[in-house]
C-alpha cells in the first residue's frame, strides 16, 4: 500500500523560488551577511547565488602561486569568529579560503547556496513589489534541467564586491598568440611552467606575489611594467605554537593583538591619504630605503630608476613584499618598461622594435573594479537601469543603498574600499546596517504589512558630494597616475574618504528619514526616527597596565600548560 505522504517541501534552499532575501555572492561579504541574518534571528528564508563552484569569493577565484593577504591575519577575520591558530602574520590564500569554508560549515550555509548559478538580470517587479532575478545555470547536470529560471525576493543583497570580474588589456593581436594565456584570477594549475619562457603583464599586488613564487621555475621571466609601484616591506613570519596557544587560551591577548594591528593601520591613514603630511613623507622614505636595501650598488642603479614611481605614494595600490625586488634582481628575470605594441603568434612586440618570444603570458591586470555589478543587468523602480543611474559614475548612500532600487543593498560598494586597512571592517559594518533594513522589511511582512524603502535622491547626492570633495584633495586624485580607484573620467568611485573607524561610526545606525518609505508599514517605521546598534570596536580599549598584568598571567598559564603536556607525555 502506498503511504499518503506529502511531497518534500522546504522554506528555503534548492526547492523554493520565492524567498525573503536573495544574496548574490558567497564570498566573505555574502557569508557575513547570511551569518548575521542567522545570529540576529532574521530567519532562514534566504538563498545565496554563487556563480562559482565553491564559497570564498575572491579567495576562491585567486589561487595563483604566492597568493596571500596584505592585511595581517588577526585583523583579516570576522570579529565574532576569531581564529587563534593563524600560521603566519600574513596568511596565504589556502588558509584564508579554508577559514571561509569552515564558517560556511559552522553556520550550515551550504543548504542555502546554489552553486554554478549566475544572476544575469535583476528587475524590480511593480506588480508583485518584489525583485525578480533571472538565474543562469552554469553546471552541466543542472543545465540539462533548464538553462534559466527565475526567483522572487522581497529584498536583494549584492555581495559581488569590486574584485570579481578579470580585466584584460585591450592589446592588438590578443587572439594571435599561439602559446598559453592565463589571468592571475584564473590560474591554470595543470599548466607546467617549469623551463618555459614566461611573460607577466602588470606590476601590481598580484604580480608582485606571483613573480617571486615562479621565477625560479621559469627558464626566463619577463616582467612587462607600465608604471612601477610603491613597495613596502611585508615583514611576514610564522606565528609560533606558543603564541597560537596563548591566543587560544587567553583570548584577551588575541584581542589585544588584533587591536594593536588596528591601531597601526588607522594611524597610517594620513600617510596614505594626505600627500602633504609628514606621515606621507615618512612612508615614502621607508619605501625608497626598502628598495635600496634589496637593490643596492651602482650596478643596479638603472633598475632602481625604472622601479621608482613618479607619482605620490598611495596614488595607486601599495605593494607589500619582502621578495619582489629580490626576484627582479635575478639573472633570468628581465624588466621591460617599453610599451607593448602587439601580441603575435610567438610572443610580444614592443614599441621601439624589440620582441619577446614567450610560451606563456600571464595577465596580472586586475579587475573591472568601477563596474560594480557587471555583468548583471539591474532595473529598479519605473524600469530605470542601474547603468543609467550610474551614468556619471557609480555612487551609493554609504556605499550600501542606491536610489531607485527599492529593498536593495550592497556590500563593498562604491567608495567603501580601504586602501590601508582590513576590508573586514567595512564589510561587518555594512552587514549590520543591511540586516537592520532587512529586519524592517521582514518584520512588516510578519505583521501582514508591506514595506519598500530606497534612499532619497537628495540624501544620496549630498552624501556623495561630501565624500568627493574630501577625495578631491587626496593622493588618490593625483592626475599623475591612473589606478583602479578611479573610473575613466577620473572620478574616484572605489575608495572611502576617511578612517575605518569613521565609517564604522557612520554606519552603526539607520536614520529612517534618509529613505523614501512606502507600503502599509511606512508610517510606523518613519516614527522610529533612528535605529541604532553597538559599533564593533576594534581599536585599543585596554590600558597598558592591565595588558601587562594579563600578559604575565598569560605567560604563566602557557608555561603551566606546556609543562603539563610534557608531564603527561613522559
C-alpha positions, 0 to 999 in steps of 0.5 A: 500500500502506498503511504499518503505522504506529502511531497518534500517541501522546504522554506528555503534552499534548492526547492523554493523560488520565492524567498525573503532575501536573495544574496548574490555572492558567497564570498566573505561579504555574502557569508557575513551577511547570511551569518548575521541574518542567522545570529540576529534571528532574521530567519532562514528564508534566504538563498545565496547565488554563487556563480562559482563552484565553491564559497570564498569569493575572491579567495576562491577565484585567486589561487595563483602561486604566492597568493596571500593577504596584505592585511595581517591575519588577526585583523583579516577575520570576522570579529565574532569568529576569531581564529587563534591558530593563524600560521603566519602574520600574513596568511596565504590564500589556502588558509584564508579560503579554508577559514571561509569554508569552515564558517560556511560549515559552522553556520550550515550555509551550504543548504542555502547556496546554489552553486554554478548559478549566475544572476544575469538580470535583476528587475524590480517587479511593480506588480508583485513589489518584489525583485525578480532575478533571472538565474543562469545555470552554469553546471552541466547536470543542472543545465540539462534541467533548464538553462534559466529560471527565475526567483522572487525576493522581497529584498536583494543583497549584492555581495559581488564586491569590486574584485570579481570580474578579470580585466584584460588589456585591450592589446592588438593581436590578443587572439594571435598568440599561439602559446598559453594565456592565463589571468592571475584570477584564473590560474591554470594549475595543470599548466607546467611552467617549469623551463618555459619562457614566461611573460607577466603583464602588470606590476601590481599586488598580484604580480608582485606575489606571483613573480617571486613564487615562479621565477625560479621555475621559469627558464626566463621571466619577463616582467612587462611594467607600465608604471612601477609601484610603491613597495613596502616591506611585508615583514611576514613570519610564522606565528609560533605554537606558543603564541597560537596557544596563548591566543587560544587560551587567553583570548584577551591577548588575541584581542589585544593583538588584533587591536594593536594591528588596528591601531597601526593601520588607522594611524597610517591613514594620513600617510596614505591619504594626505600627500602633504603630511609628514606621515606621507613623507615618512612612508615614502622614505621607508619605501625608497630605503626598502628598495635600496636595501634589496637593490643596492650598488651602482650596478643596479642603479638603472633598475632602481630608476625604472622601479621608482614611481613618479607619482605620490605614494598611495596614488595607486595600490601599495605593494607589500613584499619582502621578495619582489625586488629580490626576484627582479634582481635575478639573472633570468628575470628581465624588466621591460618598461617599453610599451607593448605594441602587439601580441603575435603568434610567438610572443610580444612586440614592443614599441621601439622594435624589440620582441619577446618570444614567450610560451606563456603570458600571464595577465596580472591586470586586475579587475573591472573594479568601477563596474560594480555589478557587471555583468548583471543587468539591474532595473529598479523602480519605473524600469530605470537601469542601474547603468543609467543611474550610474551614468556619471559614475557609480555612487551609493548612500554609504556605499550600501543603498542606491536610489531607485532600487527599492529593498536593495543593498550592497556590500563593498560598494562604491567608495567603501574600499580601504586602501590601508586597512582590513576590508573586514571592517567595512564589510561587518559594518555594512552587514549590520546596517543591511540586516537592520533594513532587512529586519524592517522589511521582514518584520512588516511582512510578519505583521501582514504589512508591506514595506519598500524603502530606497534612499532619497535622491537628495540624501544620496547626492549630498552624501556623495558630494561630501565624500568627493570633495574630501577625495578631491584633495587626496593622493588618490586624485593625483592626475599623475597616475591612473589606478583602479580607484578611479573610473575613466573620467577620473572620478574616484568611485572605489575608495572611502574618504576617511578612517575605518573607524569613521565609517564604522561610526557612520554606519552603526545606525539607520536614520529612517528619514534618509529613505523614501518609505512606502507600503502599509508599514511606512508610517510606523517605521518613519516614527522610529526616527533612528535605529541604532546598534553597538559599533564593533570596536576594534581599536585599543580599549585596554590600558597598558597596565592591565595588558601587562598584568594579563600578559604575565598571567598569560605567560604563566598559564602557557608555561603551566600548560606546556609543562603539563603536556610534557608531564603527561607525555613522559 
